[in-house]
Amino acid sequence: MLTLENITKRRGNRVILSDVTFRAGPGRVTALLGPNGAGKSSSLRILLGLDRPTSGTALVDGRPYASLRAPLHTVGALLDGASAVPERRGVDHLRWLAHSHRLPARHVDEALATVGLTDAARRRVGRYSLGMRQRLGLAAALLGRQRALVLDEPVNGLDPEGIRTVRTYLRDYAAQGNTVLVSSHLMNEVEEVADDVVIIDRGQVIADGPLAEVSAGHGSLEEAFFALTGGSSGRKW
């Protein structure tokens, strides 16, 4: 279970998050949606202990992330792509992560195969395309065979085949009783993979429930999203 309870985050006079509460439970894919700047990334960073809330509680399986003895064994995360040294080979980046977290070496090969990066594993990360870097980040998130995944825009830069692979993996992963929390801007893709939807706008949760309930009466999740967030009215590119 991934839980945010009454999370408020302020930076100076600016309110980033205001009393945000939602949960992502086992056996479910929960999608976190919102316009740019709505508070999605801040929520995920607080959940993973990368930022501190002004008030409220963020828990991973009932405990703050910082108190987990073996974080990579508990929750896998992708927030900023691969975040790997450009001069390092992809496989070496994963080997370093596995070694530092006392994970079996075989997990590296299995993660590379899962994301379709085996053939490029010995290439320098600096020569990777955006999609390949994204695949490497996903592989890193999968190393620990965790019971929970937290993914921010996981299909960013992927081709249709890669998107389909990730979609299938997440559905199968959740079906095994695991927890998935994924942030995305791709409404059609969210409709294909999500069980539950949380929509944040201007730092507040404005919708939270099963996909069918959030979309009810709107024809699609995209239409529901625009109706709930006010669409493009008052927003500028």
N, C-alpha and C positions, 0 to 999 in steps of 0.2 A: 504494500500500500504506500502510495506517495501522497502526502498531505500538506496543504498550505492552509493554515488557520489564522484568519484575521490579520493577514500580512499588510502592514503599511510601511511604505518606504518614502522618505523625504530626502531631498538634496537641497539644503538651504531652504528657501521658501517654496520650492517646487515639490509637488506631490507626485511621485512616480507611480505608486500603488496605494490604493485606499481600501483597507479592510477586505483584502482579497482572500476568499476561501473557496477551495475546490479540492477534489480528490481524484486520483487515478487508481483504480483497483485491479486486482488480479483477474486474469482471463479476459481483460478488456483492452482495447486500443482507445485511448482518450486523446482527442485532438484539441490543441490550444490554439485558438484563432483570434485575430485582431488586426486592425490597421497598423501600419508602421508607427512605432512610438507609443503603442497602446499599453505596453508593459509586459509583453510575452517573455522577452529575453530576460528582463529583470526578475520575473517570477522563477524562471528556470535557474538562473544564477543563484538566487537565494535558496532554492531547494537544494542545490548542490554545494552550498557552503562557499560560493565564490563571492558573495556579497552578503552583507548583514541587513536585516530589516530594521526599521526604526522600532517596530513592535510586531508582535505576532510570532507564530511558531511554524517552522517548516520541518517535516519529518520524513525520513526514508525508513519504511518498515518500523515505525514507532520511535525512531531515534534521529537526532540531528545528524546530518551527514558528517560533520566534523568528528563525531564520536565513534564512527564506524571503524573497527579495527582493520578491516580489509575492504576498503571502498570498492575496488574494482571487482571484487568477488560478489558484491551486493547489487551494484547498479552500474550499468554502462552508459556513457554519455557522449554525445556529439553536439558541441556548441559552436565551434569555430573551425570546421573542417579538420584536416589532419593535424595541424599545428606541429608539423615535423620540420626538422632542420633540412633545408633544401639540398645540402650536400650529402645527406645520409640516404642510403638505399631504403626503399619502402619496407622490405623485410627486416632490415636492421632496426628500424624505428619500432616495429612491433616486437621484435626480440628483446629490445631494451625495456619496453613496457612490461612484457611478460616476465622477464627476469626480475625487475624491480618489485613486482607484485607476487613473486613466487608462484607463477603460473607455469604449467607444463609447456615445454617447447612445442609440442604437437598442436597446441591451441593456435599458434601462429599460422601454420599451414592450413588449418581448418578454417580460420577466419578469412584468410586470403582467398580460399576456394569459394567460400560463401558469397563474397562480394565480387567475384570474378576478376581478381587482380593477380592471380598466380603467375601469369606470363610476364607481368611487368614488375614483379616483386623485387627484382635485383636492379631495377632502374633507379637512378637518383630522383629523389622527390622533386627537385627543382625542374626536372624535365616532364613532370606529370601535368596533364591537362587539369582543368577545374574538376571535371567529372572523376578523374582518377584520384585526385586529392580527396574528394568526397568519399570515394570508395575506401580509401586508406583510413579516413576518419571513422567510417562505419566499422571497418575491421578492428580498429582499436577499441571501439565500444563493445564489440562482441567477444573480446579475448577472455573475459572472466566467466563466460557462460552464466551470467547473472540472472536473477529472477525479475529484474526491472531494467528498462531502457528509457533514457530521456534523450530525445533527439530534436534538434532545432534545424528545420528545413533539411531533412535527410536526403531528399532527392534533388537538391539544388545542383545543377550542372550535369545531371545524369541523362543519358539518352533513353528512349522509350523502353529498350530492353532492360536497362538498369533500374528504371522506375518500377517496371513490372516485377523484377527480382526482389526489390526491397519491399514492395507491397505484399507479395506472397510470403516473404520471410516474416514480416511483422504479423500477418494474420495467423500463420502457423505458430509463431512464437507465443502469441496471446492465447491461442487455443490450448496450449500446454499448461495454462494456469499462470502464465507470467504477466507482468504489467508493462504496458507501453504508454508513455506520454510523449506526444509528438506535436511540435509546432510547425505550421505550414501555411503558405498563402495559396496553395493550389486546392481550390474548393472541390473540383471534380475528383481529384485524387483522394481527398479526405473522405468524400462520400463512398469511395471504393473500399476504404480500409478501416474507418473509425466506427466504434460502437457508441461512444459518448463524445459530446462536444462541449467545450467551455469557450465562451467568447468574451474577450476583454476589450473594453474601449475606454480610453482616457483613464486608465489605471483602475477601472472597476469591472467586476464581473457582471455582465448584463444578460447572460444566458448560460445555463448549465443543466445538461440532461442528456438522455439518449438521443442519438442522431435523429431518429424519426420524430421525436417530440419537438426538438429545436426547429426542424424543418417544416413541421406541420402547418398547413395553411399558406405556405409560400411557394410550393411547387418544387423547390430545390434548396439545397443548403446555401448556394450562392445568393439566391433571392432573399432568404432569411437573413443572411449576414448583412446585406445592404439595407434591408428594412430595419434591422436592429441597431446598426451603427450609423444610420442616417445616410448611407450611400456616399455619393460624392458631394452632397450638399455641404457647402461651407469648407470643403477641403480643396486644396490646391496642389498641383504637381510641383 
